[in-house]
Amino acid sequence: MSLRWGILGCARISRRGLIPGIQASKTGRLVALASRNPATARAWCDEFKILKSHETYQGLLEDPEIDAVYIPLPNELPQAVGRRRGRGWEHVLCEKPLALNAVEAREMVEQCRSRGVLLMEAFMWRHQPRTLELRARVAASLLGELRLIRSSFSFPIEPGDWRLDPARGGGALWDVGCYGISTARFFAGAEPESVRARARFGPTGVDLTLTASLGFPNGVLASIDCSFEQPFRCVFELVGTRGVIDVPDAYLPPTKQKPIARLRTIGSASDSDAGTDLIKNLEFEMADQYEAMIDAFATSLAAGRLVEPAEDGLAQMKALDAIMAAARS
């Protein structure tokens, strides 16, 4: 399957991830770019050898030569763009979070479903070979029984950053904490049934630092923290009854060397090394996670449904809503 892609907006994530990912993919071809700044769109098209630039988002959405669109717009815009759709109802890969709340996310899902359009949330980390192999190993009881998932994602931002604006869906949970929530749901293989959260809110009213504790029906617990006022951290940890896996650079794996994870297992009573921790580094295939996500999108489109590890944006948004409600209470 060959999909003709268009991108709405000249976001940093497009330059860093999606443009090279689409162009390197087996299933995609990037044919158009739109921006509210036409000069920027034309310059990017020249730089990346993209065939067409559109001066408006609507122009790209109505382009009959586009099969799928990637939406990297700020959090308040994806649903508004969906409401302005013209003749075309292209398949949609939407940057996280899918919307500002679960009500809006449900509306997006239902709009796309009623028109036979695939809607997928762009959690690229799920498509890393490391992510998929780790879940397979955990499912095969490498750690015994999974008991705890921990995730930390933080970095400092400057005053005036749009992510501090509550009207635009700002806040650490929506921007980086969502990765930890997705991680917990992915490895637990379920949706949380209990939620607790605390946050430090800034002058504009958005969460600057947040911690959340989740409980899943299968007994797995999760602890997530995120922040816009702490040094850069990007890790998750999987803890079982017989071992621990630490995953550095969890959501942004290195591109020039093999990604790793650190495994620590405990010898059983029947082992000669009973009670001794066995530590080793696990190495994983190098791959562009954005390229892998684009090809996974095509796989889901061919199946007519989201195929794992694709993210269900509505379920994710429900979890985010519950966490924010808990933090504000």
C-alpha positions, 0 to 999 in steps of 0.5 A: 500500500502506498499512501500519499501524505500531507502535513498540516503545519511546520512544527518542530516534530515534523522536521525532526521526526515525521518528514524524514519518517514518511520519506524513509517509509516503505508505504508512504510518500510525502506530497504536500505541506500546509502552513499559516505562513505560506513562505515557510511552507514553500521554504520547507517544500524546497528544502525537503523536496516536497511537491506541493505547498498549500497556503491554508490548512483547508487547501491541503484538506481539500487536495484530492491527491492526499490520502492521509494527513499528519496533524502536529498542531497545538492541542486545541486545534486538531478537532477544530481542523476536523470540523472544517473538513472539506470534500476530502476525509483523509485518514488521520495521524494526530499528534498527542493528545488527541484533543483537550478532553475525552468528549472532544476525542470521542467526537473526533473518533465518531466523525472518522468512524462514520466516514470510514476514516482511520484515526490514530494517535501519534505515539511513536515510542510504541513502534520502537523495536525495543518497546515491542520486544520488551513487552514480549519478554515481559509477557513471557515472564522474564521478570516473573509477574509484572507488579509496577510500572514507573515513568519519568519525563521532564524538561524545563521550558521558558516563560511564554511558551505556548504550553503554559497557556490553559486555553491551548491545552497546556500543562506537563501532563498533556505534553509529556506525562501522557507518555507515561500514561501510555506506557502504563496502559501498554505494559499493563495491557488494561485500562486503569480502574483507580487514579490518584494524582497531585500537581503543582500548578503555575500562575497560568493554571496549568500543571508544571509538575504532576505525579499520578498513581494508577491501579489496574484490574490485573493488580499492576500498579503504575507511578508516573511523574512529569514536569516543565520545571525539572532537568531533562529525564526520559526513562521508564522502569518495569518491575516484576516479582523476579526482576527489573528492567530500566529503559533509558532514553525511553521515548527518544532512543538514540539514532546512532547506536543500538538502544539498550535496556538494563535488566536485573534479575534475582536468582531463584532458590533452586539456582546456584546464584540464589539471592544474587542479582544478575545484571546485564544490558539488553541491546535492540535493533536500531530503527527510526520510530517515526518511520516504523509508525508510518508503516504501522499506520498503513498496516492498520489502514489495510486491516480497517482497524487500529492494529497493536501497538497503535494507540487508542486515543480515546481510551488514553484521553479518558485516563488523562481526564481522570488524572487531571480531575484527581489532581485538581481535586 
